[in-house]
């Protein structure tokens, strides 16, 4: 017998979703270990009144205050050059962002970042269910030799099913979330066979799919060689693209940040935007929620916020990125996933 | 037979900085079918016995058409009683008489009771305390049963009986529920409402004695639909919190704040009486909590239903009431529409009460202002039943703006109907 990681009710091992709350039940045991404890409190005693009588989800049975839970700030480090961090921020009482990262045995990497829509019901569960099911699905598809674009389309379809499952149980506005997912395929091995010295400037193929305003950036060695890889599905982006308003005018509008596409049963169109690009390393691929890019929207500012000398560990960069957003006000949840793309061959210098 | 309880909370959990008041509406519905996986069940021991007590005024003022109609309507109730129910009949004047003692509603028991009923005549004065005490005695013969009564009277209680009535009500509270009906217009609305509220029942007017039979039939139908009794609404609140009020707000307003029974320092039980299947009620909680900082989230209350049987306590349908402090005014300024609706319905009942009181004292200026507001509120909330009653007391020119004229000549029964029924609320479409 195991328990649902969201509502802690007992669930059947063979079930795909929790019967009580509709939450995705994670199959992969290592991912399970990462995600299961997320909703549990960090400290054994209440941070307000010191009582040790805490509910499984952090609420104090004495004073009622919700204590920090692991979900409020959680980090995953897969390699020195591959890490992700998600943080509640300052102004929100809960972290409604989520991420899932994975690396296949053949060296391909998967990153998913989701940002639950605050006005919907259970946005935190939506982002967690969506990121986890997308990541699981993409891994399976790639192992079954699907090409990256097809794998991402399938992954986002699975994420949509997971979010829809939540809607069937929770009442009110159906749960919804943004999603940005990337597959990073290592292409340098062909080069390294013919000329080992060339392996340092190998190129990688990155395929990205998204719905909403969570973004992907490529950070090269200079601002000039960096770029934003996704284009938001937002009111602001739409009116600017249509030539109705200038970027500046649109950003001043109160609805600038309203997203026009998302995952959820109330979404009209859940076929993601897709892009595949070859990137010449070295550099860093960053996927993030708007809790970060709101404070550094343009590429030069974003580059500046996350710039670190070569060789800096990914976990250091994501932590400092979160610190940067918190210093700027932390108005929203902040999620950053970062993969360093460097030479795969031996260092020659 | 099992009764499945489902609960849902409606609230805007977001509070502005420094705010301490948390409002929430809890909707509780019951269902006999176990089709859904959600919700939780309470099973009464199959066929919890139901006892129905009839308490009928036979004081001198009942003489004539009123006692004839009452005897006729009670006879109908006896005939309609299901054979697995128990019943008794108490008649009362200055003292109470056990016309028919507690018995299973077999055909022969019914015939005996009907024969006794035919001998009833009306005389002497009114001491309601004695009637209730005798009824209580009968209910106590069968503890654990679903105990419900119907009390019919036509006049005021003797002033010498007022203290005794208070005492009797305290003894009867939580022992049985009682719907109260006043026939004619010589009885006092506030007196009957006091009895009904204490005994978790309804109070209403039967202006015309000929309407009695239908009304009694409806009361019996309701009573026989009950499956489980003594359900308490359990509310946990955080340390330092205070429950400002707890009210049933649908189908009608019943303030149960003072009925709270402390279970522990942070937990109180509020009685809700018996529940039938396919019932739905709304409760309004108003809780004062210690203010949190912006970004803090607090569990301001945990509400559930509790049923005790043979010392075993079953807790079902737990829901949460939250408080989240934010500096986002757009979020904190929004009042949940269900909370807003019932706040409006409570105000409607209040202004009708105040308006009618002012009117009775001849203060037509205050009465006009209050009833004008009442017309606006019932118009806004689509409470057509209350609007219909208001129309008999005021002339309405424009309901939306509350432009009205007080009628000087109003039939007594219309006044009393408005007063007794003003606590009936409407629901909103969700």
Interface residues (C-beta under 8 A of the other chain):
Chain A: X19 X20 X49 X55 X59 X60 X62 X63 X64 X65 X66 X90 X91 X92 X93 X94 X169 X171
Chain B: X8 X37 X38 X237 X238 X239 X240 X241 X266 X289 X290 X292 X294 X295 X296 X297 X298 X299 X300 X323 X324 X325 X326 X327 X328
